[in-house]
Amino acid sequence: MKNNLGVEIIEIFSVKVANVRYNGTIKRQRDENNNHVVIGNVKCNNETVLASAKDQWELEKKIVEIITVVDRPIMSRYLQIGDFRYYTN
């Protein structure tokens, strides 16, 4: 979020997944409808996990889900939602 002085504020945060702590950054912005949006990124196994949400608690849930998939061995990388499995590559 930029103020009138042109200063951009970036927050540092940490998320814990399966006893491993990942650090990342959060930027707060507004979307085209003037709603608050939180954008966060985390480094996990030389990959950048990027997600956005309406608040930091929803963002944490999304990032934990993504890291859980990214941190698995390559042959078992999938996210199950209901009866469907979404595989990553």
URZISUL-V21622 format. One line per field, one symbol per residue. ss: DSSP state (H for helix, E for strand, - for the rest). phi: phi as a letter, one per 20 degrees, with the letter a starting at -180 (. if undefined). A space follows every 10 residues. Layout:
# URZISUL-V21622
ss = ???
phi = ???
This chain:
# URZISUL-V21622
ss = -E-----E-- EEEEEEE--E EEEEEEEEEE -----EEEEE EEEE--EEEE EEE--HHHHH HHHHHHHHHH ---HHH-EEE E--EEEE--
phi = .edfeneddc edbccdclmd dddbccddcc efemefcddc cbeblmddec bcbebffffg fffffffgff eeggfdfbdd cmedddedc
